Amino acid sequence: MIPGFGQRRRFSDLSEREVLALAISSEEDDARIYRSYAERLRERHPASAAVFEAMAAEEDGHRNRLIAAHRSRFGEVIPLIRREHVAGYYARRPVWLVENLPLDTIRAEARAMERQAQRFYEQAAARTTDAATRALLGDLAAAEAAHDRTAGALEAEHLPEDTRAEEDEGARRQFILTWVQPGLAGLMDGSVSTLAPIFATAFATQDPWTTFQVGLAASIGAGISMGFTEAAHDDGVLSGRGSPVKRGLASGVMTTVGGLGHALPYLIPDFWLATSIAIAVVFVELWAIVWIQNRFMETPFWRATLQIVMGGAMVLAAGILIGAG
């Protein structure tokens, strides 16, 4: 045992029987993970779901070969040993941490799983003295190494180019609806709506700390309001915009960030230096919003510039004039 690691054992301390048992449980887990991906993708991306179902079936085949090898050498009873029982053994991320990721990220996660399994089989084969078991583990290492090609063949069968492009576009649209659109609305609200109160306070008091307090309160208050509003007004079932919690989080966080961007400079004690930096930050924020609108929402660049930069400049000017007056 390793001090501080409870009942975890080193891989080098495992017997050949335990190595086979670990391989069997790992193949079972990977098959479950692939089927979970398939279930998660089936409604929106049926062709990709079919690819993961086929990959799960391949893992089932590997498990059956390993069980046959264990039965031949050690009998019917397979020791209970899993990844978490072995120190330093590669771990799989829980499915709930992966299931909401974009489609391309899930595909990349699957490729990483195959590479980890390949390394395990190579190490296991190097430690095995039985010729038949060594050959089997070597074959499985080669099979995992070839899974990129297998996955490519499966994608060619289940996921032709036009279908993949359609699924990728669907995933992109869902990402925009769930994260970009509410986040952009929040960033616009936080960046623009807080301009007047922050700069009015700044020029009325010429006190950086008071201005920062007002900006902090306005940003956090606007973030909470926007987050709850976004989450409450649409549950996403009919609109297809995704989880209200995710949309509310995106909107609330970006609203707060948008306001804090030009409030934080007022932590600088020098009023005019803080104000100069805050105004520069405002224009960076406004142009960032223009870029996001043009990049993700496909708003024509000049229209976005007119709406955001000109509108924001007018709000900024109004705040300065009100405070200075």
Buried (B, 14 or more C-beta within 10 A) or exposed (E): EEEEEEEBBEBEEBEBBBBBBBBBBBBBBBBBBBBBBBBBBBEBBBBBBBBBBBBBEBBBEBBEBBBEBBEEEBEEEBBEBBBEBBBEBBEBEEBEEBEEBBBEEBBEBBEEBBBBBBEBBBBBBEBBEBEEBBEBBBBBBEBBBEBEEBBEEBBEEBBEEEBBEBBBEEBBEBBBBBBBBBBBBBBBBBBBBBBBBBBBBBBBBBBBEBBBBBBBBBBBBBBBBBBEBBBEEBEBEEEEBBEBEBBBBBBBBBBBBBBBBBBBBBEBEEBEEBBEBBBEBBBEBBBBBBEBBBEBEEBEEEEBBEBBBEBBBEBBEBBBEBBEE
